[in-house]
Amino acid sequence: MRFPEATKEPMIRWEESFRFALVAIAGDKLKAALAMLGVVIGSAAIVLVVTIASTGKVYVISQIEGIGANLAYATLDRNGLSSTLEDELTPDDLAAVRQAVPAVVAVAGTYDIQVDLQLRGKVLHPRLVGVTRDFEKIRNLRITAGRYFDAEDFLAKFKVCLITEHMAQIAFGLDPAIGNTLRLDQFRCTIIGTFKEGVPTFGQIQDDTLLVPFPLVKDITGDNFFQVLYAQAASSDQVPAMTQQMDYLLKHRHREAARYSVENLSSLLQMAKKISLAMSAVLLAIAALTLVIAGTGIMNIMLVNISQRTQEIGIRKALGAHPAEIRLQFLLEAFFISFTGAVLGVVTSLALVWSIARLIRNTVPLCTSWMAVGVALVVSSGVGVLFGYRPASQAANLNPIDALRIE
């Protein structure tokens, strides 16, 4: 008659191990608090680092996209090269780009010069910019009062203009600017609107800017060409191809000696993303170093605990506790310390983020990453278990007779 074989693996009493771990932590709250302090800082750092990096990335990219991440712009290259009137960018080039480049959804041309004018008795020195109809859309203009130019303004060459809010405030104060007339030498035009940019940009829109329909530029300066030709694609992915097609088209519409600079902001957008990624990596490395230091602190405190609780471990082993249960108890202690520290760090960081978000919500929207919260909890808790394993194994391998002899 054969008897069943004894179970090789000892049965681990989880409830008992949980209870012993919690009692041990509660019995020495100061050491537990000191051990979890580094974890609190490390887990909070992870959440804050990812929040700052993602917020900075979103903000920078939104600024670039506001300028025109889906925008290409062409100019005649005048650096060291002789150019003739036939090399200039003309309304015919604008029409050709609109028709021949498939990715283009809007196209606009501009001509700008510095002028001196009188407005309500005040002499101002704004930039006069002759624009075409799609300029409002391409440069994200916000009409704050009145209206933008319509098709009739361009066709009939109505002497109308728009001025920036800054100019309106300087010249008219609290009075409405619309309907007033400004004078530029012998040229006069009626203000039909005020505007500002949706996002401050790199180009022609300055604090003091006067917009007029492009056909009026010939009456003011005698010129009938564009200094800058803008083209907008439906998405930033189409910009590289659109830029190449514009460059090819312009070169083949003009003489061989003419050189055109056709550029876009896609490279700047990619650079911003790379910089954001590099900053995130550096800051996360600092947060990881903080967690490693916190884990070392947990390990040191647990080693001290084991040396102080050697008799307790010997008694438990004498009463039948398996080494696996001793190891589990100390691993649970390390896990509870690190997990509690992680929760406190995450809560602290979220409270800080939400408090700051309320103060700056109208300028920079903070992006809370819940993935970062999950990673902070998992990684911080894992650090406690990882660095607590060696002390736990040391406790599990103690000889019960030697442990009981220690006073």
C-alpha positions as a Markdown table, in Angstrom:
| # | Residue | x | y | z |
|---|---|---|---|---|
| 1 | Met | 0.0 | 0.0 | 0.0 |
| 2 | Arg | 1.5 | 3.3 | -1.1 |
| 3 | Phe | 1.0 | 6.5 | 0.8 |
| 4 | Pro | 0.7 | 9.8 | -1.0 |
| 5 | Glu | 4.0 | 11.6 | -1.4 |
| 6 | Ala | 4.6 | 14.7 | 0.8 |
| 7 | Thr | 4.2 | 18.0 | -1.0 |
| 8 | Lys | 7.5 | 19.3 | -1.9 |
| 9 | Glu | 6.5 | 23.0 | -2.0 |
| 10 | Pro | 5.4 | 24.4 | 1.3 |
| 11 | Met | 2.0 | 26.0 | 1.6 |
| 12 | Ile | 2.4 | 29.7 | 2.0 |
| 13 | Arg | -0.1 | 31.4 | 4.3 |
| 14 | Trp | -0.7 | 34.7 | 2.5 |
| 15 | Glu | -3.1 | 36.2 | 5.1 |
| 16 | Glu | -0.6 | 35.6 | 7.9 |
| 17 | Ser | 2.3 | 37.1 | 5.8 |
| 18 | Phe | 0.1 | 40.1 | 5.1 |
| 19 | Arg | -0.7 | 40.6 | 8.7 |
| 20 | Phe | 2.9 | 40.2 | 9.9 |
| 21 | Ala | 4.1 | 42.7 | 7.3 |
| 22 | Leu | 1.5 | 45.3 | 8.2 |
| 23 | Val | 2.2 | 44.9 | 11.9 |
| 24 | Ala | 5.9 | 45.3 | 11.4 |
| 25 | Ile | 5.4 | 48.5 | 9.4 |
| 26 | Ala | 3.0 | 49.9 | 12.0 |
| 27 | Gly | 5.4 | 49.0 | 14.8 |
| 28 | Asp | 8.1 | 51.3 | 13.4 |
| 29 | Lys | 6.4 | 54.1 | 11.5 |
| 30 | Leu | 9.4 | 56.4 | 11.5 |
| 31 | Lys | 11.7 | 54.0 | 9.6 |
| 32 | Ala | 8.9 | 53.2 | 7.2 |
| 33 | Ala | 8.3 | 56.9 | 6.5 |
| 34 | Leu | 12.0 | 57.5 | 5.9 |
| 35 | Ala | 12.2 | 54.5 | 3.6 |
| 36 | Met | 9.2 | 55.7 | 1.5 |
| 37 | Leu | 10.4 | 59.3 | 1.3 |
| 38 | Gly | 12.6 | 58.7 | -1.7 |
| 39 | Val | 9.9 | 56.7 | -3.4 |
| 40 | Val | 7.5 | 59.7 | -2.9 |
| 41 | Ile | 10.0 | 62.0 | -4.6 |
| 42 | Gly | 10.8 | 59.6 | -7.4 |
| 43 | Ser | 7.2 | 58.7 | -8.3 |
| 44 | Ala | 6.2 | 62.4 | -8.1 |
| 45 | Ala | 9.1 | 63.2 | -10.4 |
| 46 | Ile | 8.0 | 60.7 | -13.0 |
| 47 | Val | 4.5 | 62.2 | -13.2 |
| 48 | Leu | 5.8 | 65.8 | -13.2 |
| 49 | Val | 8.5 | 65.1 | -15.7 |
| 50 | Val | 6.1 | 63.5 | -18.2 |
| 51 | Thr | 3.5 | 66.3 | -17.6 |
| 52 | Ile | 6.0 | 69.1 | -18.1 |
| 53 | Ala | 7.6 | 67.4 | -21.2 |
| 54 | Ser | 4.2 | 66.6 | -22.8 |
| 55 | Thr | 2.8 | 70.0 | -22.0 |
| 56 | Gly | 5.9 | 71.7 | -23.4 |
| 57 | Lys | 5.8 | 69.6 | -26.5 |
| 58 | Val | 2.1 | 70.3 | -27.2 |
| 59 | Tyr | 2.6 | 74.0 | -26.6 |
| 60 | Val | 5.6 | 74.4 | -28.8 |
| 61 | Ile | 4.0 | 72.3 | -31.6 |
| 62 | Ser | 0.8 | 74.3 | -31.4 |
| 63 | Gln | 2.8 | 77.5 | -31.7 |
| 64 | Ile | 4.6 | 76.2 | -34.8 |
| 65 | Glu | 1.3 | 74.8 | -36.2 |
| 66 | Gly | -0.3 | 78.2 | -35.5 |
| 67 | Ile | 2.4 | 79.8 | -37.6 |
| 68 | Gly | 2.0 | 77.2 | -40.3 |
| 69 | Ala | 3.3 | 73.7 | -39.9 |
| 70 | Asn | 1.3 | 72.9 | -43.1 |
| 71 | Leu | 2.7 | 76.0 | -44.8 |
| 72 | Ala | 5.4 | 76.5 | -47.5 |
| 73 | Tyr | 6.6 | 80.0 | -48.6 |
| 74 | Ala | 8.6 | 81.1 | -51.6 |
| 75 | Thr | 10.7 | 84.2 | -52.1 |
| 76 | Leu | 13.1 | 85.4 | -54.8 |
| 77 | Asp | 16.7 | 84.8 | -53.7 |
| 78 | Arg | 18.4 | 88.2 | -54.0 |
| 79 | Asn | 21.6 | 87.3 | -52.2 |
| 80 | Gly | 24.5 | 88.1 | -54.5 |
| 81 | Leu | 22.5 | 87.3 | -57.6 |
| 82 | Ser | 21.4 | 89.8 | -60.2 |
| 83 | Ser | 17.6 | 89.7 | -60.8 |
| 84 | Thr | 15.3 | 91.3 | -63.3 |
| 85 | Leu | 11.6 | 92.3 | -63.1 |
| 86 | Glu | 10.7 | 89.1 | -64.9 |
| 87 | Asp | 12.1 | 87.0 | -62.0 |
| 88 | Glu | 9.7 | 88.5 | -59.5 |
| 89 | Leu | 6.8 | 86.4 | -58.2 |
| 90 | Thr | 3.6 | 87.5 | -59.9 |
| 91 | Pro | -0.2 | 86.9 | -59.6 |
| 92 | Asp | 0.3 | 84.5 | -62.5 |
| 93 | Asp | 2.7 | 82.4 | -60.4 |
| 94 | Leu | 0.1 | 82.4 | -57.6 |
| 95 | Ala | -2.6 | 81.1 | -60.0 |
| 96 | Ala | -0.2 | 78.4 | -61.4 |
| 97 | Val | 0.6 | 77.1 | -57.9 |
| 98 | Arg | -3.1 | 77.0 | -57.1 |
| 99 | Gln | -3.8 | 75.0 | -60.2 |
| 100 | Ala | -0.7 | 72.8 | -60.7 |
| 101 | Val | 0.2 | 71.7 | -57.1 |
| 102 | Pro | -2.4 | 69.1 | -56.0 |
| 103 | Ala | -1.7 | 69.4 | -52.3 |
| 104 | Val | -2.5 | 73.1 | -52.2 |
| 105 | Val | -5.7 | 74.1 | -50.5 |
| 106 | Ala | -5.0 | 77.9 | -50.2 |
| 107 | Val | -2.4 | 80.2 | -51.6 |
| 108 | Ala | -1.7 | 83.9 | -50.9 |
| 109 | Gly | 0.8 | 86.5 | -51.9 |
| 110 | Thr | 2.2 | 89.6 | -50.0 |
| 111 | Tyr | 4.1 | 92.7 | -50.7 |
| 112 | Asp | 5.2 | 94.9 | -47.8 |
| 113 | Ile | 7.1 | 98.1 | -47.2 |
| 114 | Gln | 7.7 | 100.5 | -44.3 |
| 115 | Val | 5.6 | 103.6 | -44.6 |
| 116 | Asp | 4.8 | 106.8 | -42.7 |
| 117 | Leu | 1.2 | 107.8 | -42.4 |
| 118 | Gln | -1.1 | 110.1 | -40.5 |
| 119 | Leu | -4.0 | 108.7 | -38.5 |
| 120 | Arg | -6.2 | 111.0 | -36.5 |
| 121 | Gly | -3.5 | 113.6 | -36.4 |
| 122 | Lys | -0.8 | 111.1 | -35.2 |
| 123 | Val | 2.2 | 110.1 | -37.3 |
| 124 | Leu | 2.7 | 106.4 | -37.3 |
| 125 | His | 5.4 | 104.2 | -39.0 |
| 126 | Pro | 3.7 | 100.8 | -39.7 |
| 127 | Arg | 4.4 | 98.2 | -42.3 |
| 128 | Leu | 2.0 | 98.3 | -45.2 |
| 129 | Val | 1.3 | 94.8 | -46.5 |
| 130 | Gly | -0.6 | 94.2 | -49.7 |
| 131 | Val | -2.4 | 90.9 | -49.4 |
| 132 | Thr | -4.6 | 88.5 | -51.4 |
| 133 | Arg | -7.8 | 86.9 | -50.4 |
| 134 | Asp | -6.5 | 83.7 | -48.7 |
| 135 | Phe | -4.0 | 85.6 | -46.5 |
| 136 | Glu | -6.5 | 85.7 | -43.6 |
| 137 | Lys | -6.9 | 81.9 | -43.6 |
| 138 | Ile | -3.2 | 81.1 | -44.2 |
| 139 | Arg | -1.9 | 83.4 | -41.4 |
| 140 | Asn | -4.7 | 82.6 | -38.9 |
| 141 | Leu | -5.8 | 86.2 | -38.6 |
| 142 | Arg | -8.5 | 87.1 | -36.1 |
| 143 | Ile | -10.8 | 89.9 | -37.1 |
| 144 | Thr | -11.6 | 91.7 | -33.9 |
| 145 | Ala | -13.9 | 94.3 | -35.3 |
| 146 | Gly | -15.4 | 94.9 | -38.8 |
| 147 | Arg | -14.5 | 92.5 | -41.6 |
| 148 | Tyr | -11.8 | 91.2 | -43.9 |
| 149 | Phe | -11.6 | 92.0 | -47.6 |
| 150 | Asp | -14.2 | 90.4 | -49.8 |
| 151 | Ala | -14.0 | 89.6 | -53.5 |
| 152 | Glu | -15.4 | 92.9 | -54.6 |
| 153 | Asp | -12.7 | 94.8 | -52.7 |
| 154 | Phe | -10.1 | 93.1 | -54.9 |
| 155 | Leu | -11.9 | 93.3 | -58.2 |
| 156 | Ala | -13.0 | 96.9 | -57.8 |
| 157 | Lys | -9.8 | 98.1 | -56.1 |
| 158 | Phe | -11.8 | 99.7 | -53.3 |
| 159 | Lys | -9.5 | 101.9 | -51.1 |
| 160 | Val | -10.1 | 100.0 | -47.9 |
| 161 | Cys | -7.7 | 98.7 | -45.3 |
| 162 | Leu | -7.4 | 96.8 | -42.0 |
| 163 | Ile | -5.2 | 97.8 | -39.1 |
| 164 | Thr | -3.9 | 95.9 | -36.1 |
| 165 | Glu | -5.6 | 96.3 | -32.7 |
| 166 | His | -2.4 | 97.9 | -31.4 |
| 167 | Met | -2.6 | 100.7 | -34.0 |
| 168 | Ala | -6.3 | 101.2 | -33.3 |
| 169 | Gln | -5.6 | 101.6 | -29.6 |
| 170 | Ile | -2.7 | 104.1 | -30.2 |
| 171 | Ala | -4.7 | 106.2 | -32.7 |
| 172 | Phe | -8.3 | 106.0 | -31.4 |
| 173 | Gly | -8.1 | 104.8 | -27.8 |
| 174 | Leu | -11.5 | 103.6 | -26.8 |
| 175 | Asp | -13.2 | 105.1 | -29.9 |
| 176 | Pro | -14.1 | 102.8 | -32.8 |
| 177 | Ala | -11.6 | 102.7 | -35.6 |
| 178 | Ile | -13.9 | 101.4 | -38.3 |
| 179 | Gly | -15.1 | 104.1 | -40.8 |
| 180 | Asn | -12.1 | 106.4 | -40.2 |
| 181 | Thr | -9.8 | 107.4 | -43.0 |
| 182 | Leu | -6.0 | 107.3 | -42.9 |
| 183 | Arg | -3.7 | 109.2 | -45.3 |
| 184 | Leu | -0.5 | 108.0 | -46.8 |
| 185 | Asp | 0.9 | 110.9 | -48.9 |
| 186 | Gln | -1.7 | 111.3 | -51.6 |
| 187 | Phe | -3.3 | 107.9 | -50.9 |
| 188 | Arg | -6.3 | 107.6 | -48.6 |
| 189 | Cys | -8.2 | 104.5 | -47.5 |
| 190 | Thr | -11.1 | 103.7 | -45.2 |
| 191 | Ile | -10.6 | 101.4 | -42.2 |
| 192 | Ile | -13.0 | 98.5 | -42.5 |
| 193 | Gly | -11.7 | 96.3 | -39.7 |
| 194 | Thr | -9.1 | 95.6 | -37.0 |
| 195 | Phe | -7.3 | 92.3 | -36.5 |
| 196 | Lys | -4.6 | 90.3 | -34.7 |
| 197 | Glu | -2.9 | 87.1 | -35.3 |
| 198 | Gly | -4.1 | 83.9 | -33.7 |
| 199 | Val | -0.5 | 83.0 | -32.9 |
| 200 | Pro | 2.3 | 85.6 | -32.9 |
| 201 | Thr | 4.5 | 84.6 | -35.8 |
| 202 | Phe | 7.9 | 85.0 | -37.5 |
| 203 | Gly | 6.8 | 87.2 | -40.3 |
| 204 | Gln | 5.2 | 90.4 | -41.5 |
| 205 | Ile | 2.5 | 90.9 | -38.9 |
| 206 | Gln | 4.0 | 93.3 | -36.4 |
| 207 | Asp | 2.3 | 95.4 | -33.8 |
| 208 | Asp | 1.9 | 98.2 | -36.3 |
| 209 | Thr | 0.7 | 96.7 | -39.6 |
| 210 | Leu | -1.6 | 98.0 | -42.2 |
| 211 | Leu | -3.3 | 95.6 | -44.6 |
| 212 | Val | -4.5 | 96.6 | -48.0 |
| 213 | Pro | -5.9 | 94.6 | -51.0 |
| 214 | Phe | -2.9 | 93.7 | -53.2 |
| 215 | Pro | -4.2 | 95.5 | -56.3 |
| 216 | Leu | -3.8 | 98.8 | -54.4 |
| 217 | Val | 0.0 | 98.2 | -54.1 |
| 218 | Lys | 0.5 | 99.2 | -57.7 |
| 219 | Asp | -1.2 | 102.5 | -57.0 |
| 220 | Ile | 1.0 | 103.2 | -54.0 |
| 221 | Thr | 4.4 | 101.8 | -55.1 |
| 222 | Gly | 4.1 | 101.1 | -58.8 |
| 223 | Asp | 5.0 | 97.5 | -58.2 |
| 224 | Asn | 2.9 | 94.5 | -59.2 |
| 225 | Phe | 4.7 | 91.5 | -57.8 |
| 226 | Phe | 4.8 | 89.5 | -54.5 |
| 227 | Gln | 7.7 | 89.5 | -52.1 |
| 228 | Val | 6.4 | 86.3 | -50.5 |
| 229 | Leu | 4.2 | 83.6 | -51.9 |
| 230 | Tyr | 2.5 | 81.3 | -49.4 |
| 231 | Ala | 0.9 | 77.9 | -50.1 |
| 232 | Gln | -1.1 | 75.8 | -47.5 |
| 233 | Ala | -1.6 | 72.1 | -47.6 |
| 234 | Ala | -4.4 | 70.1 | -45.9 |
| 235 | Ser | -1.9 | 68.5 | -43.5 |
| 236 | Ser | 1.7 | 68.8 | -42.4 |
| 237 | Asp | 2.5 | 65.4 | -44.0 |
| 238 | Gln | 1.9 | 66.8 | -47.5 |
| 239 | Val | 4.2 | 69.8 | -47.0 |
| 240 | Pro | 7.5 | 68.3 | -48.1 |
| 241 | Ala | 6.1 | 67.2 | -51.4 |
| 242 | Met | 4.2 | 70.5 | -51.9 |
| 243 | Thr | 7.5 | 72.4 | -51.2 |
| 244 | Gln | 9.4 | 70.4 | -53.8 |
| 245 | Gln | 6.6 | 70.9 | -56.4 |
| 246 | Met | 6.4 | 74.6 | -55.7 |
| 247 | Asp | 10.2 | 74.9 | -56.2 |
| 248 | Tyr | 10.1 | 72.9 | -59.4 |
| 249 | Leu | 7.1 | 75.0 | -60.8 |
| 250 | Leu | 8.7 | 78.4 | -60.0 |
| 251 | Lys | 12.0 | 77.4 | -61.5 |
| 252 | His | 10.3 | 76.3 | -64.8 |
| 253 | Arg | 8.2 | 79.4 | -65.0 |
| 254 | His | 11.1 | 81.8 | -64.9 |
| 255 | Arg | 14.6 | 82.1 | -66.4 |
| 256 | Glu | 17.3 | 79.7 | -65.5 |
| 257 | Ala | 19.5 | 82.2 | -63.7 |
| 258 | Ala | 16.7 | 83.1 | -61.2 |
| 259 | Arg | 16.9 | 81.4 | -57.8 |
| 260 | Tyr | 14.0 | 80.9 | -55.5 |
| 261 | Ser | 14.0 | 79.9 | -51.8 |
| 262 | Val | 11.0 | 77.6 | -51.1 |
| 263 | Glu | 10.9 | 76.7 | -47.4 |
| 264 | Asn | 8.6 | 75.3 | -44.7 |
| 265 | Leu | 8.4 | 74.8 | -41.0 |
| 266 | Ser | 8.3 | 71.0 | -41.0 |
| 267 | Ser | 12.0 | 70.7 | -40.1 |
| 268 | Leu | 11.4 | 73.1 | -37.2 |
| 269 | Leu | 8.4 | 70.9 | -36.1 |
| 270 | Gln | 10.6 | 67.8 | -36.2 |
| 271 | Met | 13.4 | 69.5 | -34.3 |
| 272 | Ala | 10.9 | 70.6 | -31.6 |
| 273 | Lys | 9.7 | 66.9 | -31.2 |
| 274 | Lys | 13.3 | 65.7 | -31.0 |
| 275 | Ile | 14.2 | 68.3 | -28.4 |
| 276 | Ser | 11.1 | 67.4 | -26.4 |
| 277 | Leu | 12.0 | 63.7 | -26.5 |
| 278 | Ala | 15.6 | 64.4 | -25.5 |
| 279 | Met | 14.5 | 66.5 | -22.5 |
| 280 | Ser | 12.0 | 63.9 | -21.5 |
| 281 | Ala | 14.7 | 61.2 | -21.6 |
| 282 | Val | 17.1 | 63.3 | -19.4 |
| 283 | Leu | 14.5 | 64.2 | -16.9 |
| 284 | Leu | 13.2 | 60.6 | -16.7 |
| 285 | Ala | 16.8 | 59.4 | -16.2 |
| 286 | Ile | 17.0 | 61.8 | -13.2 |
| 287 | Ala | 13.7 | 60.4 | -11.9 |
| 288 | Ala | 15.0 | 56.9 | -12.3 |
| 289 | Leu | 18.1 | 57.8 | -10.4 |
| 290 | Thr | 16.0 | 59.1 | -7.6 |
| 291 | Leu | 14.1 | 55.8 | -7.5 |
| 292 | Val | 17.3 | 53.8 | -7.4 |
| 293 | Ile | 18.5 | 55.9 | -4.5 |
| 294 | Ala | 15.1 | 55.4 | -2.8 |
| 295 | Gly | 15.4 | 51.6 | -3.4 |
| 296 | Thr | 18.9 | 51.6 | -1.9 |
| 297 | Gly | 17.4 | 53.4 | 1.2 |
| 298 | Ile | 14.7 | 50.7 | 1.5 |
| 299 | Met | 17.3 | 47.9 | 1.3 |
| 300 | Asn | 19.5 | 49.5 | 3.9 |
| 301 | Ile | 16.6 | 50.1 | 6.3 |
| 302 | Met | 15.4 | 46.5 | 5.8 |
| 303 | Leu | 18.8 | 45.1 | 6.5 |
| 304 | Val | 18.9 | 47.1 | 9.7 |
| 305 | Asn | 15.4 | 45.7 | 10.5 |
| 306 | Ile | 16.5 | 42.2 | 10.0 |
| 307 | Ser | 19.5 | 42.6 | 12.3 |
| 308 | Gln | 17.1 | 44.0 | 14.9 |
| 309 | Arg | 14.4 | 41.4 | 14.4 |
| 310 | Thr | 16.7 | 38.3 | 14.3 |
| 311 | Gln | 15.0 | 36.7 | 17.3 |
| 312 | Glu | 11.6 | 37.3 | 15.9 |
| 313 | Ile | 12.6 | 35.5 | 12.7 |
| 314 | Gly | 14.2 | 32.6 | 14.8 |
| 315 | Ile | 10.9 | 32.2 | 16.8 |
| 316 | Arg | 8.8 | 32.2 | 13.6 |
| 317 | Lys | 11.0 | 29.5 | 12.1 |
| 318 | Ala | 11.0 | 27.5 | 15.4 |
| 319 | Leu | 7.2 | 27.6 | 15.3 |
| 320 | Gly | 7.2 | 26.1 | 11.8 |
| 321 | Ala | 7.4 | 29.1 | 9.4 |
| 322 | His | 8.9 | 28.1 | 6.1 |
| 323 | Pro | 11.8 | 30.3 | 4.6 |
| 324 | Ala | 9.4 | 31.1 | 1.7 |
| 325 | Glu | 7.0 | 32.7 | 4.2 |
| 326 | Ile | 9.7 | 34.7 | 5.9 |
| 327 | Arg | 10.9 | 35.9 | 2.4 |
| 328 | Leu | 7.3 | 36.8 | 1.5 |
| 329 | Gln | 6.7 | 38.8 | 4.7 |
| 330 | Phe | 9.8 | 41.0 | 4.1 |
| 331 | Leu | 9.0 | 41.4 | 0.4 |
| 332 | Leu | 5.5 | 42.5 | 1.3 |
| 333 | Glu | 6.9 | 45.0 | 3.8 |
| 334 | Ala | 9.1 | 46.4 | 1.0 |
| 335 | Phe | 6.2 | 46.4 | -1.4 |
| 336 | Phe | 3.8 | 48.2 | 1.0 |
| 337 | Ile | 6.5 | 50.8 | 1.8 |
| 338 | Ser | 7.2 | 51.5 | -1.9 |
| 339 | Phe | 3.6 | 51.3 | -3.0 |
| 340 | Thr | 2.4 | 53.7 | -0.3 |
| 341 | Gly | 5.2 | 56.1 | -1.2 |
| 342 | Ala | 4.3 | 55.8 | -4.9 |
| 343 | Val | 0.6 | 56.6 | -4.2 |
| 344 | Leu | 1.6 | 59.6 | -2.0 |
| 345 | Gly | 4.0 | 60.8 | -4.7 |
| 346 | Val | 1.4 | 60.5 | -7.5 |
| 347 | Val | -1.3 | 62.2 | -5.4 |
| 348 | Thr | 1.1 | 65.0 | -4.5 |
| 349 | Ser | 2.1 | 65.5 | -8.1 |
| 350 | Leu | -1.4 | 65.5 | -9.4 |
| 351 | Ala | -2.5 | 68.0 | -6.8 |
| 352 | Leu | 0.4 | 70.2 | -7.8 |
| 353 | Val | -0.4 | 69.9 | -11.5 |
| 354 | Trp | -4.1 | 70.6 | -11.1 |
| 355 | Ser | -3.4 | 73.6 | -8.8 |
| 356 | Ile | -1.0 | 75.1 | -11.4 |
| 357 | Ala | -3.4 | 74.2 | -14.2 |
| 358 | Arg | -6.1 | 76.4 | -12.7 |
| 359 | Leu | -3.7 | 79.3 | -12.6 |
| 360 | Ile | -2.4 | 79.1 | -16.1 |
| 361 | Arg | -5.3 | 77.5 | -17.9 |
| 362 | Asn | -5.8 | 80.5 | -20.2 |
| 363 | Thr | -2.1 | 80.5 | -21.4 |
| 364 | Val | -0.7 | 77.0 | -21.3 |
| 365 | Pro | -3.0 | 74.0 | -20.9 |
| 366 | Leu | -1.3 | 71.3 | -18.8 |
| 367 | Cys | -1.6 | 67.7 | -20.1 |
| 368 | Thr | -1.9 | 65.1 | -17.4 |
| 369 | Ser | -0.6 | 61.7 | -18.5 |
| 370 | Trp | -2.5 | 58.9 | -16.9 |
| 371 | Met | 0.0 | 56.5 | -18.5 |
| 372 | Ala | 2.7 | 58.3 | -16.5 |
| 373 | Val | 0.6 | 57.8 | -13.3 |
| 374 | Gly | 0.4 | 54.1 | -14.0 |
| 375 | Val | 4.1 | 53.8 | -14.8 |
| 376 | Ala | 5.0 | 55.7 | -11.7 |
| 377 | Leu | 2.9 | 53.3 | -9.5 |
| 378 | Val | 4.3 | 50.2 | -11.2 |
| 379 | Val | 7.9 | 51.2 | -11.4 |
| 380 | Ser | 8.0 | 52.7 | -7.9 |
| 381 | Ser | 6.4 | 49.6 | -6.4 |
| 382 | Gly | 8.7 | 47.3 | -8.4 |
| 383 | Val | 11.8 | 49.2 | -7.0 |
| 384 | Gly | 10.7 | 48.3 | -3.5 |
| 385 | Val | 10.3 | 44.6 | -4.4 |
| 386 | Leu | 13.6 | 44.6 | -6.4 |
| 387 | Phe | 15.7 | 46.2 | -3.7 |
| 388 | Gly | 13.9 | 44.3 | -0.9 |
| 389 | Tyr | 14.6 | 40.9 | -2.3 |
| 390 | Arg | 18.1 | 40.6 | -1.0 |
| 391 | Pro | 17.2 | 41.5 | 2.6 |
| 392 | Ala | 14.2 | 39.2 | 2.4 |
| 393 | Ser | 16.3 | 36.3 | 1.2 |
| 394 | Gln | 18.8 | 37.0 | 4.0 |
| 395 | Ala | 16.0 | 36.8 | 6.5 |
| 396 | Ala | 14.7 | 33.6 | 5.0 |
| 397 | Asn | 18.1 | 31.9 | 5.1 |
| 398 | Leu | 18.8 | 32.6 | 8.8 |
| 399 | Asn | 19.5 | 29.5 | 10.9 |
| 400 | Pro | 16.7 | 29.4 | 13.5 |
| 401 | Ile | 19.1 | 28.1 | 16.3 |
| 402 | Asp | 21.7 | 30.9 | 15.6 |
| 403 | Ala | 18.9 | 33.4 | 15.4 |
| 404 | Leu | 17.4 | 32.4 | 18.8 |
| 405 | Arg | 20.9 | 32.6 | 20.5 |
| 406 | Ile | 21.3 | 36.3 | 19.5 |
| 407 | Glu | 20.4 | 38.6 | 22.4 |
